[in-house]
Amino acid sequence: MIKSLRFAALSLALLVASFAAPRAMQSASQDQKQDAKSSAAQTAAPQPGPEMEKLHFLLGSWDWDAEYLKSPMMPNGQKQKGWYKAQLGPGGFSLIADFDADSGDHHEIGHELISWDPAKNNYTTVIVGNGFPGAVVGEAHWEGDKFVTEYAFGDAHLRSVYSNIQANSTHMEDYYLAAGAPPTLIWKGEATKK
């Protein structure tokens, strides 16, 4: 009798296990799939947002014809020719450019970096060049269809504006902002994509 009770208990346990095992395996399999999905979502590389896509108008090689207007900083004014070449940075999260400009007695060369900063809700720009030590850091944003960058050089402030942005051309202007005075246009130019 004890033998048959043990056999019956063992049979019952095996019967219960045979029904429970597939469910447990199915549940474990679902948990593994969910973990894999969650892990894949966590390890998926972030993608640049629409803010960087809006800067794609700058990509490529550009030539520009410009001029410094007569001002206290440039009493005689001066014509300038130059080029600008921009490409996407790593992962598409930045735009990296080289530039070269010749005004006859002044030759400017440098690099520019522009990247969207979600924490600030605007772009950060960094320029290094042969006309000044260190890096000039600025902030940029869109004002309607104009791309505007603002830089501070000590007490002086410069406002650069891209306007009339087309597929192969754009207009550029730089304004000098002194404390308490209205902005003064000091440079303007036309850029054409090669």
Number of C-alpha atoms within 10 A of each C-alpha: 6 7 8 9 10 11 12 12 12 12 12 12 11 12 11 11 13 11 10 12 11 11 12 12 11 12 12 12 12 12 12 12 12 12 12 12 12 11 11 11 11 10 9 8 9 10 9 14 12 9 18 17 12 11 16 14 15 22 16 15 18 20 19 20 15 21 18 21 18 14 14 9 11 12 10 10 15 16 15 19 18 18 19 23 19 20 17 20 14 9 10 15 19 22 21 21 21 18 18 16 19 14 15 10 6 10 14 13 16 15 18 20 20 23 23 23 15 10 7 9 11 15 22 19 23 16 18 17 17 11 11 10 8 10 13 15 17 18 20 21 17 15 10 8 10 15 18 20 19 19 19 14 11 6 8 11 15 20 20 19 21 19 18 13 16 11 10 14 19 19 18 21 19 21 18 19 18 13 9 6 8 10 15 15 18 19 22 19 18 19 22 17 19 11
